[in-house]
């Protein structure tokens, strides 16, 4: 998943995402921001941990563990991406409040995507593919480990905490 670039003066312009799977080649708006992030640019040739999140759920404290996992493994190549969603009616009604939960209450620095559907026919293309390769999220804080080629290696449900040894072993297997 390397980006081919063309040098124009001093500016590098991405031409294509050579190995990026189509289901990741989307620009999505960041949580409580006007900025967009292209997932192929963010995760070029890196394994991913993709999580559907909610700001008012019994599993919301998992943000702390996800942030710790992110900090521990970002230098080794892991990309953690949270997708805020109200599919289970536990997301703050106001995106600013959801952002406060993530960024202020839990100190999240990994990429968070603005709220959107993660289940059913209205789900975003990322979660449609995760469901096709694995299963749709049954509740908030489902975790999907995706390898460098865009293949779902393992799905973990809501009850699997970010510090669970099984999850950590799978992350390390993808990185090393």
C-alpha positions as CSV (number, residue, x, y, z in Angstrom):
1,X,0.0,0.0,0.0
2,X,2.6,2.5,-1.0
3,X,1.7,5.9,-2.4
4,X,3.3,6.8,-5.7
5,X,4.2,10.5,-5.8
6,X,5.1,13.1,-8.4
7,X,7.5,15.8,-7.5
8,X,6.3,19.3,-8.6
9,X,8.7,21.9,-7.4
10,X,8.9,21.2,-3.6
11,X,5.5,19.7,-3.3
12,X,4.8,16.0,-3.3
13,X,1.4,15.1,-4.9
14,X,-0.1,11.6,-4.3
15,X,-0.9,10.0,-7.6
16,X,-2.3,6.7,-6.5
17,X,-2.4,4.2,-3.7
18,X,-0.7,1.3,-5.5
19,X,-1.7,-1.5,-3.1
20,X,-4.5,0.1,-1.1
21,X,-7.8,-1.9,-1.1
22,X,-10.7,0.0,-2.6
23,X,-12.7,-0.3,0.7
24,X,-10.1,1.8,2.5
25,X,-9.6,4.4,-0.3
26,X,-12.1,6.9,1.1
27,X,-11.7,10.3,2.6
28,X,-13.7,10.6,5.8
29,X,-14.3,13.5,8.0
30,X,-12.5,13.5,11.4
31,X,-14.6,13.8,14.6
32,X,-15.7,17.4,15.3
33,X,-13.5,18.8,12.5
34,X,-13.8,20.1,9.0
35,X,-10.7,18.1,8.1
36,X,-10.8,14.8,6.2
37,X,-8.4,11.9,6.3
38,X,-7.9,9.4,3.4
39,X,-7.5,6.0,5.1
40,X,-5.1,4.8,2.4
41,X,-2.8,7.7,3.1
42,X,-3.1,7.2,6.8
43,X,-2.5,3.5,6.8
44,X,-0.2,3.0,3.8
45,X,1.3,-0.5,4.2
46,X,0.4,-0.6,7.9
47,X,-1.8,-2.9,10.0
48,X,-4.9,-1.4,11.4
49,X,-7.0,-1.7,14.5
50,X,-10.5,-0.4,13.6
51,X,-13.0,0.2,16.4
52,X,-16.7,1.4,16.4
53,X,-17.1,3.7,19.3
54,X,-19.7,5.5,21.3
55,X,-19.3,8.3,23.9
56,X,-22.1,7.2,26.3
57,X,-21.7,3.4,26.6
58,X,-20.6,1.1,29.4
59,X,-17.6,0.3,27.2
60,X,-16.6,3.9,26.7
61,X,-13.7,3.6,29.2
62,X,-12.0,1.4,26.7
63,X,-10.9,4.6,25.0
64,X,-8.1,4.7,27.7
65,X,-6.9,1.3,26.8
66,X,-7.1,2.0,23.0
67,X,-5.0,5.1,23.5
68,X,-2.5,3.1,25.5
69,X,-2.3,0.5,22.7
70,X,-2.0,3.3,20.1
71,X,0.9,4.9,22.0
72,X,2.7,1.7,22.6
73,X,2.5,0.5,19.0
74,X,2.2,3.5,16.7
75,X,6.0,3.7,16.4
76,X,6.0,0.0,15.2
77,X,3.4,0.7,12.5
78,X,0.0,0.1,14.0
79,X,-2.7,2.5,13.0
80,X,-5.7,2.8,15.4
81,X,-8.9,4.3,13.9
82,X,-12.1,4.9,15.9
83,X,-15.4,5.3,14.1
84,X,-18.0,7.1,16.2
85,X,-21.5,5.8,15.7
86,X,-24.9,6.0,17.1
87,X,-26.2,2.7,15.7
88,X,-26.7,1.5,19.3
89,X,-28.1,4.8,20.5
90,X,-25.2,5.5,22.9
91,X,-23.4,8.3,21.1
92,X,-23.7,11.9,22.3
93,X,-26.3,13.8,20.3
94,X,-23.9,16.7,19.8
95,X,-20.6,15.9,18.0
96,X,-18.8,18.4,20.2
97,X,-19.7,16.5,23.3
98,X,-18.6,13.2,21.7
99,X,-15.2,14.9,20.9
100,X,-14.9,16.1,24.5
101,X,-15.3,12.6,25.7
102,X,-12.7,11.3,23.4
103,X,-10.1,14.1,23.4
104,X,-10.5,15.7,26.8
105,X,-11.9,12.9,29.1
106,X,-9.7,10.1,27.6
107,X,-6.9,11.9,25.9
108,X,-7.4,10.2,22.6
109,X,-4.7,11.1,20.0
110,X,-5.5,8.3,17.4
111,X,-7.7,9.2,14.5
112,X,-11.4,9.4,15.2
113,X,-13.9,9.6,12.4
114,X,-17.1,11.6,12.6
115,X,-20.3,9.7,13.6
116,X,-21.9,7.6,11.0
117,X,-23.6,4.2,10.6
118,X,-21.5,1.0,11.0
119,X,-24.3,-1.6,10.6
120,X,-26.7,-2.4,7.8
121,X,-27.2,-1.0,4.3
122,X,-26.4,2.5,5.4
123,X,-23.0,1.7,6.9
124,X,-19.9,3.3,5.6
125,X,-17.8,1.3,3.1
126,X,-15.2,0.4,5.7
127,X,-17.8,-1.3,7.9
128,X,-19.6,-2.9,5.0
129,X,-16.3,-4.6,4.1
130,X,-15.4,-5.5,7.7
131,X,-18.9,-7.2,8.0
132,X,-18.3,-9.0,4.7
133,X,-14.9,-10.3,5.7
134,X,-15.8,-11.0,9.4
135,X,-19.1,-9.9,11.0
136,X,-20.9,-6.6,11.7
137,X,-20.4,-5.1,15.1
138,X,-23.0,-6.4,17.6
139,X,-22.5,-3.5,19.9
140,X,-20.1,-0.6,20.5
141,X,-16.3,-1.1,20.8
142,X,-15.9,-4.1,18.4
143,X,-12.3,-4.3,17.3
144,X,-11.1,-5.5,13.9
145,X,-7.5,-6.3,13.2
146,X,-6.6,-5.7,9.6
147,X,-3.3,-6.7,8.0
148,X,-1.2,-4.6,5.6
149,X,-3.1,-6.0,2.5
150,X,-6.6,-5.1,3.9
151,X,-7.6,-8.6,5.1
152,X,-9.4,-8.8,8.4
153,X,-7.2,-11.1,10.6
154,X,-9.4,-11.2,13.7
155,X,-12.6,-9.7,15.1
156,X,-12.9,-9.0,18.9
157,X,-16.2,-8.1,20.5
158,X,-17.0,-5.4,22.9
159,X,-16.1,-7.3,26.0
160,X,-12.5,-7.8,24.8
161,X,-10.6,-5.0,26.4
162,X,-7.6,-3.3,24.6
163,X,-5.2,-4.8,27.2
164,X,-6.5,-8.3,26.7
165,X,-3.5,-10.6,26.1
166,X,-5.2,-12.3,23.1
167,X,-5.7,-8.9,21.3
168,X,-2.1,-7.8,22.1
169,X,-0.7,-11.1,20.8
170,X,-2.5,-10.6,17.5
171,X,-1.3,-7.0,17.3
172,X,2.3,-8.1,17.8
173,X,1.9,-10.9,15.3
174,X,0.9,-8.4,12.7
175,X,3.7,-6.1,13.5
176,X,6.6,-8.5,13.8
